[in-house]
Amino acid sequence: MRISEPRLQPLTVETAEGESKAQLERAEARGGRVLNITRTLAHYPELSSAWGRFARHVLAGSSLPERERELIILRMGWNCQSGYEFGQHRRMGQEAGLSLDEVERVKEGPGHDAWTSHEAALLQAADELHSDAFVSDATWNKLAERYNTQQMMDVVFAAGQYNLVSMALNTLGVQLEPGTPGLELA
């Protein structure tokens, strides 16, 4: 974690008011625990709602296979050194079919010889977008061997979404939920 305390204290149903309170009540009604990212973004319900629609597309409506999408997200979380992002998607990546060893290998990047050429290209695309805001012709062409137009666009937008989210999480100081490891396994 970049900072040890939140810059914005996560809201609860008890501490929130107006639309912020309504958003948290809806989140609680959907079941499960309400994550710190949701409770932090509740400080700005209009932004949370607008961003949430796009985030849901990238996470649940994307044309990418889940496992491959998670490789991009994990690599971007690692590149941004976002403990919260990497920690949450360590679990989600495993749910999408990645082994814990593969999740941890994401940290080593596209050069590790255990990746398939397609997986390496996904990680390379995340690296290039993070460092240069551009996918090189070589990486683009490698991905295009398997992906259609929508999938190629989803690679770019998944990387961009999780770069943005990582910046927000790091800067706002969103803290991990208890029991969730960050960048390193506990």
C-alpha positions in Angstrom: 0.0 0.0 0.0 1.3 3.4 -0.9 -0.1 5.1 2.2 -1.2 3.4 5.4 -4.3 5.4 6.1 -7.1 6.5 3.8 -7.2 10.0 2.7 -11.0 9.7 2.5 -12.5 7.7 5.3 -14.8 5.0 3.7 -18.5 5.9 4.3 -21.0 3.5 5.8 -24.8 3.6 5.6 -24.7 5.2 9.1 -22.2 8.0 8.1 -23.4 8.7 4.6 -26.2 11.0 3.6 -28.5 11.5 0.5 -27.5 9.7 -2.7 -24.3 8.4 -1.0 -26.4 6.7 1.6 -28.8 5.3 -1.1 -25.9 3.9 -3.1 -24.5 2.1 -0.1 -27.9 0.8 0.9 -28.3 -0.6 -2.7 -24.8 -2.2 -2.5 -25.6 -3.8 0.8 -29.0 -5.1 -0.5 -27.1 -6.9 -3.3 -25.5 -9.0 -0.6 -22.0 -9.7 0.4 -19.7 -7.2 1.9 -19.4 -3.7 0.5 -15.8 -3.1 -0.5 -13.7 -0.1 0.6 -13.5 1.1 -3.0 -17.3 1.4 -3.1 -17.4 3.0 0.4 -14.8 5.5 -0.6 -16.3 6.4 -4.0 -19.6 7.0 -2.1 -18.1 10.5 -1.2 -19.0 11.4 -4.8 -22.1 9.5 -5.9 -22.4 11.2 -9.3 -18.9 10.1 -10.2 -19.3 6.7 -8.7 -22.5 6.1 -10.8 -20.9 7.4 -14.1 -17.7 5.4 -13.6 -19.6 2.3 -12.4 -21.3 1.8 -15.8 -18.0 1.8 -17.7 -16.4 -0.4 -15.0 -19.2 -2.9 -15.2 -18.7 -3.2 -19.0 -14.9 -3.8 -18.6 -15.4 -6.3 -15.8 -18.5 -8.1 -16.8 -19.5 -7.1 -20.4 -16.1 -7.3 -22.1 -15.6 -9.5 -25.1 -12.3 -10.8 -23.6 -12.2 -14.2 -22.0 -12.2 -13.7 -18.2 -8.8 -15.3 -17.6 -7.2 -13.1 -20.2 -8.9 -10.0 -19.0 -7.6 -10.7 -15.5 -4.0 -11.0 -16.8 -4.3 -7.5 -18.1 -5.8 -6.2 -14.9 -3.3 -7.9 -12.7 -0.4 -6.6 -14.8 -1.7 -3.1 -14.7 -2.3 -3.3 -10.9 1.3 -4.5 -10.6 2.7 -1.8 -12.9 0.9 0.9 -10.9 2.0 -0.7 -7.6 -1.6 -0.7 -6.5 -1.8 -3.1 -3.5 -5.6 -2.9 -3.4 -6.1 -3.6 -7.1 -3.6 -6.4 -7.2 -5.0 -7.9 -4.0 -8.6 -7.9 -5.1 -7.8 -9.3 -8.6 -5.5 -12.0 -7.2 -8.7 -13.6 -5.9 -10.7 -12.7 -9.0 -8.0 -14.0 -11.3 -8.1 -17.3 -9.5 -11.9 -17.4 -9.9 -11.3 -16.8 -13.6 -9.0 -19.8 -13.9 -5.5 -18.5 -13.1 -3.5 -20.5 -10.7 -1.9 -18.7 -7.7 1.5 -19.4 -9.4 0.3 -17.6 -12.6 -1.0 -14.7 -10.6 2.3 -14.3 -8.9 4.1 -14.8 -12.2 2.3 -11.7 -13.6 4.7 -9.7 -11.5 7.6 -11.0 -13.7 6.0 -9.8 -16.8 5.8 -11.0 -20.4 9.3 -12.3 -20.6 8.8 -15.3 -18.4 9.0 -18.5 -20.5 6.0 -20.1 -18.9 3.6 -17.8 -20.7 2.1 -18.7 -24.0 2.9 -16.3 -26.8 -0.6 -14.9 -26.6 -0.5 -14.5 -22.8 2.9 -12.8 -23.1 1.4 -10.4 -25.7 -1.4 -9.5 -23.3 1.1 -8.7 -20.6 3.2 -6.8 -23.1 0.2 -4.7 -24.2 -0.4 -3.8 -20.5 3.2 -2.8 -20.1 3.3 -0.7 -23.3 0.0 1.1 -22.4 1.3 1.8 -19.0 4.7 3.1 -20.1 3.9 4.7 -23.4 0.1 4.9 -23.8 0.5 3.0 -27.0 0.5 -0.6 -28.2 3.4 -1.3 -30.6 2.7 -2.9 -34.0 4.4 -6.1 -33.0 2.2 -6.6 -29.9 -0.9 -5.4 -31.8 -0.3 -7.9 -34.6 0.4 -10.8 -32.2 -2.9 -10.1 -30.4 -4.8 -9.7 -33.7 -3.8 -13.3 -34.6 -6.5 -14.4 -32.2 -8.7 -11.4 -31.4 -11.4 -9.6 -33.3 -11.9 -5.8 -33.4 -14.0 -5.6 -30.2 -11.5 -7.8 -28.3 -8.6 -5.6 -29.5 -10.5 -2.5 -28.2 -11.3 -4.2 -25.0 -7.6 -4.9 -24.3 -6.9 -1.2 -24.5 -9.9 -0.1 -22.5 -9.3 -2.8 -19.8 -5.7 -1.6 -19.4 -6.9 2.0 -19.3 -9.7 1.4 -16.8 -7.4 -0.4 -14.4 -4.7 2.2 -14.8 -7.3 4.9 -13.8 -8.6 2.8 -10.9 -5.1 2.1 -9.7 -4.3 5.8 -9.7 -7.5 6.5 -7.7 -6.9 3.7 -5.2 -3.3 4.7 -4.6 -4.0 8.4 -4.3 -7.2 8.1 -2.2 -5.4 5.6 0.1 -8.2 3.0 -0.2 -7.1 0.3 2.2 -7.4 -3.5 1.7 -10.2 -5.4 3.4 -9.0 -7.5 6.3 -7.5 -10.8 5.1 -6.8 -9.6 1.5 -3.1 -9.7 0.6 -1.8 -6.7 -1.4 1.1 -6.9 -3.7 2.8 -9.6 -1.7 1.3 -12.7 -0.3 1.0 -12.6 3.4 
